[in-house]
């Protein structure tokens, strides 16, 4: 199932009912050798104004993602980008 995009180096990892997950290996990312990045795509049936409230406030993630144990922002970057650490429940 793994599809790989040579241009941006993201590999398709998993497809669920509503979500597509991609991974990309980072040989050395923020001093951690062998780290990987993940990105997910999903469609949510709600107005953009409501989605923005939940997506921008990471403290509310547990309200919509029951698998989240805890998370915190490691680094705020330009262009509305954040590096976050998320620990998922086992």
Secondary structure, DSSP 8 states (H G I E B T S, - for coil): ---B-TTT--EEEEE-SSEEEEEEEEEEETTEEEEEEEEEEE---S-HHHHHHHHH-GGGHHHH-TTEEEEEEEEEETTTEEEEEEEE--
